[in-house]
Amino acid sequence: MKPDHRHPTSPLEEILENAPWYALLPLADQQLIQRTSSEKFVSTGDFIVCAGDPSTFWMGVATGLVQMYVVGCDGRETILGCVGEGEWCGEGSLLKRESLRYDAIALQPTRIVLVSLESFLHLRATSVPFNHFLQDLMNARMSSFIETLVADRLLSPERRVASCVSALCRGKNEAKEVALDIRQHELALICGLSRPRTNSALQVLAHKGYLQVGFCSLTVLDLAALNAYRAAAD
């Protein structure tokens, strides 16, 4: 697939070297990861994995945005969350040695890094720093799921959108502006709201000075204030 103009490519080796867990490994393990990892490009709307697929890779998002969701027997969908640039997923199924329980699609043209099951299990068995990284990763994901559950059940649409935007800014410096390469319909899918309702909520947040809505993008102007607004009770 031809890479999208929004996501210039870098060598796979460079992407791995920029992964926080990679720097924790000894040279021999870094070389193992370099030899046994691969990548693929996925177009917008295409499946990356499907429920029932064997879990054979640990997946990292080099560029783009991935939505994970589950489809019920009656055809209804529930969104589990999104994985953005620089984030990793799929470790739970690998650790349990089970098939995947969710579908994942690309909300944007997406480049996926695939670390083989064998290499993942080797690091899991031999590297204490790597296990610490996995523990922190899974703890952060649990926190994100709890926030999503609270937003879905208790928050107004405006705070629900604020919560989703805040999640996309996770790990960013609150003192700086944060530019998000995301379209409104993509954000609506993440929030589980209609596009008109998402747009209305964005206008409220923009009026409050938390963010600026651009063409195919958002700029968070005051992340600390947005986080405070998200956390406040209705």
N, C-alpha and C positions, 0 to 999 in steps of 0.2 A: 504493500500500500504506500502510496506517496504521502510523506509526512505533511501534516497540516501546517499552514504558514504561521499559525500561532505558536507552534512548538518546534523550534529548530532542534536538530538532532545533535547529540554528542556521542562519542564512542561508548560502547557498552562498558568498557574498562573504566572510563571516567565516571560513569554513573555509579558503578559499584564502589569506586573509591570514595565517592561523596556520601555513601550510605553510612549512617552513624555506627552501625554494628560492625561494618567491615573494618574500620580502623582499630577495633578491639581485638582483632584476630592476629595470631602470629603469621609470619610470612608464608609458611607452608600451607596454612589454611586459606590465606588470601589467594595463593596460586591455585589451590583446589577449586575455589569458588569461580575464579576466572575461567578455568578449563571447563567447568561443568554447567555454567549458566548460559542461558539463551534469552531471546527476546522475540516479541511479536508486536505488530502494529494492528490496531483495531479501529475500524471506522465508527463514526457516531451511530448509535442505535444497534450495533452488532453485539452479539453475545461474546463474552470472554470465557465464562464457564457456565455450566447449567447444573441444576440440582440433579444428583444422581451420578455425576461424573466422578471418576476415581480421582482422589487427591494425590497428585504426583509432583506438584511444584509449590514452592513458597513464592508468592507473587508480590512484586513491588511496582508501584506506578511511577514511571520515569517522567512522563508528561501526560496531562489529560485528567479525566475525572471518571470514576467508576461508581456505579450505584449497585448495591446488593439488595435483593428483595426475595420474598417467598410468595408463591402462588398457592392459594388454598384449593381444596377439592372443588369448590363452587366457582373458581375462576377469579376470585378477588385477590388483590395483591396487597402486601404490607411491606413497606420499605424498612430494611434493617439499618441502613446507613450508607455513607459514601466514603470512598477512599480517594484522597487527592494526591497531588504530586509529592513525591518523597516518602509516601506512606506504604506500609507493607500489610499483607493480609493472607489468610489461609492457613495460619499456623495451627489453629485449633483442630481442624480436620486432619492435618498431618500428624499431630501428636496423638490423636485418637485412632489414627489409621482407619478412617472411615470415609465413605463417599461424601461429596459436598452436599450440603443441605439447602443451598440457596442458588439462585441465578445471579449473574453479574453482567451488566451491560455497560457499554461506554456511553457516557453522556456527551463526551467530546472525542475528537480523534485522540487516541490514547496509545501510548507506548508502554508495554508491560515487560518487566524483567522477570525471568523465571529461574529460580534457584532449585536445582533438582532435589527430589525427596532424599536421595542418598546423602547428598552434601548437607542438607538441613539436619538430618538425623545424626550425622557425624558431629556437627557443631553442637547440637543438643547434648550429645553424650560426652563431649570432651572439653567444651569451653564454658567456664564459669561466667566470664563477662558476657558471652552471647546469651546465656540463660537469664542473666540479669536484665539484658535488653528485652528479651521476650516477656519477662515478668512485667516490666514497666509498660510494654506495648499492650499487653492483655489487660492490665489494670486501667490504662487510659481508655481502652475500648469499652470496658465495663462501665466506666464513668460516663462515656458518651451515650451508651444505651440507656442509662438511667436518666440522663438529661433529656433524651429523646422521648422517653416514656412520660416524663413530667410535662414536657412541652405539649405532647399530643393530648394529654388529659386535662391539663390545668391552665395552659397559657392562652391568651388572646392571640389572634392571627398575627398581630404586630410583634408581640414578644416571641411567637413561634418563628417568624422569619428572622428576628434578631438572633434567636438561639442558633438557627442554621448558619447564618452568616458568621456568627462568632465561632462556631465549630470549624468552619472553613479557614478561619484565621488562627487556629490553634497553633501555638508555638511561635507566633509572630510577636514582635516588640510592640507593646501597647502604646509606646510613645511616638511611634511612626505611623504614617499613612500606609495602608495595606491595599494594594491593587489586586482585585480578583478577576481572573479571565473567565467569566461565566455569564451566560445569557439568562434572561428572566425565566424562560420556560424550563431551563435546567434547574434553576433555584426552586421553581414551583414543584418540580418532581421531588427534589430533596425534602422540601417542607411538607409535602403531601397536601398542598393547597392548589386551588385553581390558579391559572396564570393571572386573571384579573384581580383576584384577591391578593395574590402575592405582590402585584404591581401597586395596589392600593396601600398595602403595608409598607412597601419600600418608600412610597411617597411620604408617608407619615414619619418614617425614620429619617428620610432626607430633610424634611421640614424641621425636625429636632436637631439637625446638624451632625448626626452620627455618620452619615455616609452620603455619597454622591452617585447618582445613577447615570451611567454613560451608555454608549452604544456597544452592546455585547460585553459589558464590563460593569463592575462596581468598584468604587474606591471607598474604603472605610476611613473616615477622616479622624474619628476619635474612638479607638477600640476600647479604651478603658470605660468611656461613657456608655458605649453600646453594651459592654458586658454588665455594667451596673444596671442598665435599663432591663436587660434580659433577666437579671436575677431578682429584680424588684417584684413584689407581689402586686397583682392586679387590684 
